[in-house]
């Protein structure tokens, strides 16, 4: 079994490749939506999170409710941002190598915001208690029991834990103003 952080890092890398194909001008439009959405989600959880967790039937752990609170909207928002109407940042559209070189950091940033959020809240929920096979003996082990030191270090720098919601708001508003004031 490979360490779980390799999966998350690979998924962030896939977003970097998507960014290379789409270009920076489209990726910054998605970044704007993600930053503002994450601000709203973080701010909302800070204000009403305990109340939401208390009214969920079935007594799910608070960390699981919080994980679902973040994961479901961020997946829907990401899908709509990539597949629906795309905000385009007001820079000249590039072609060829320049498009790929400038699109890569934009895609990696969006991967960090999307996959990093999912990784962060899933880690806080102790991977929902999921178990995976360990070797060929038929034994299983909980994912949260096999986390490495690298994972423990990296999760401290993921969006929900690391980035203040007002920083997300400020950056999102700056990007939105740049798009609107072309």
Buried (B, 14 or more C-beta within 10 A) or exposed (E): EEBBBEEBBEBBBEBBBBBBEBBBBBBBBBBBBBBBBBBBBBBBBEEEBEEBBEEBEEEBBBBBBBBBBBBEBBEEBBEEBBEEEBBBBEEEEBEEEEBBEBBBBBBBBBBBBBBBBBBBBBBBBBBBEEBEEEEEEEEEEBBBEBBEEEBEEBBEEBBBBEBEBEEBBEBBBEBBEBBEEE
